[in-house]
Amino acid sequence: MSSPPAHPSLPSLVPPPGELLRAQRKAGRSAVVSLMLLWGAALVSPFVAYQEDVKTAEGELLDHLSDRAGLQAQALGAHIGLLRSELQRLAEHPSLRPEDGATGPEVALLENAFSHTSLFSAGVALVAADGQRMWSDPADMPLGRTPLAARPWFRRMVEERVPSVGLLDEEGGGLVAVAVPIVRDARVVGLLVGELATANELLPTTPRGTDESVVALLGERGRLLLPATPPPLLRQPELATRLRPLVDAPAAITLGGTRLLGAAALVPGTDMLLAVLDDEARDREMLKRRYLGQLGFHTALLGGVLLLFTVLLRRSYRSLVAAEEQLRRQETMAALGTASSLIAHEVKNALNSMQAALSMIRAKGGETTLPVQALRSQADRLGHLARSLLGFASPHSMQRRSCEMHLLVQDALQAVRLLPEAADVAIETTLQEGLFVKGDPTLLVSAVDNLMRNAVEAGAVAHDVGQQPTPRVEVRLLREAAEVVLVVEDNAGGVPPAFEPRLWEPFAVGRSKGIGLGLPMVRTAIRAHDGGSVSYTRVPGGSRFTVRLPLEKMAS
């Protein structure tokens, strides 16, 4: 006997197991990595920009301090130059000859020039070359706590014959003196000394609270001239050495444990140094508040855009996964449908032969024997299987007409009661009559038949394994509002919880009997009717399936 010819191999329409899942996971990982990179860039770039902004702002602040130091040095140079020029003008007057003593014409000249002058708030004095006061306005004008001749600046000015500006006393104090030598025949014969009562007359301060900067003025030998009462951070050794580099390059500097931003400039026409110092911590805090506000706004804006992008990407990815899953199911269903059609035709051919043989046995009076009953039961089961496979492979075309649900349920009950399993299961019915729907009676009867058949078979299995000694199926048909509701409820223990997510999938089997096409066909048949729905509910001890169909609107 020759073997049947082999069927030619056909290319599979279904992706290999796990390939689609692996591709989806790979795409998901790529999307996650991309999003992580985007989020990283979104968080890092504003922070880097913030650091750069703070650095740039500090540079701008240093430039501002440098400009301010330069302007104040220029203003101070002009002020000192004015004071020195006024004294120099009078010192060069030929009538002023202190070596002859303070005569009447000289006193008249001095009083005419400096009496109640606004240039020198503490007064002006004419001093001999040995440091003795010859004339002053006012008469009690202070000349310091030590003799003038003993002071280094006085001796240096006499020796070098150059003007001098400094504190009246070496040990400090608020009096600032501008001294100009009176030179006759290449020697110093006296001095004109103008005094300022306070240091603020040289460096006027701004109102309290509007400027927290510290302004320091150092003399030609590095001695701190102003402020007259220096803060602790200016009471540092080698202060001039540390401040002088700020002339060329404004920068941060630490004095007395306080970090400052500073700039310095030389006072024109003198050897004095003027430095402007600002508290770096205060400036940084101000900059941080400003830029952190901007950073927060930009981060929130960028984060919002990225969040929206993430949501849209996630939605697009889910749509892609759903589309791929739907395509996979369609291809799988197409392949299964072809296979189901072939199997159903082969089963129907075998059933035709079996039913012909059973007809011959029934004609000879052998209907009541146990083997014949078993054969008829299995033939009916195979017939239901063949019809299910054919219905899955070739969906029934809709034939809509008015149907009374009571009659359709009765038709399905009549077929179900003939099942061998129905002998062990009590079927209770509560059917309301006169409920009409617009639909296909064949599809509706098939759906109701499958629901009740599943319930009866589940009850029989529960009875056989001793789980339920009195299995029961309750069928209720009633009206709720504008809907016809069919409820099929059993006490067979219910669907296993792990199987519930796959309850409506084709060929998903949760028990030993059946091929997993009953419930998918029920859902397909019911959803084919506009407004139709079917749902599953777990109840104590069993399952409840509820079918809802819109009630037919009767013509008035």
Summary of the structure (lengths in Angstrom):
residues: 556
radius of gyration: 55.2
end to end distance: 71.8
largest distance: 173.5
contacts: 1599
relative contact order: 0.07
helix: 50%
strand: 20%
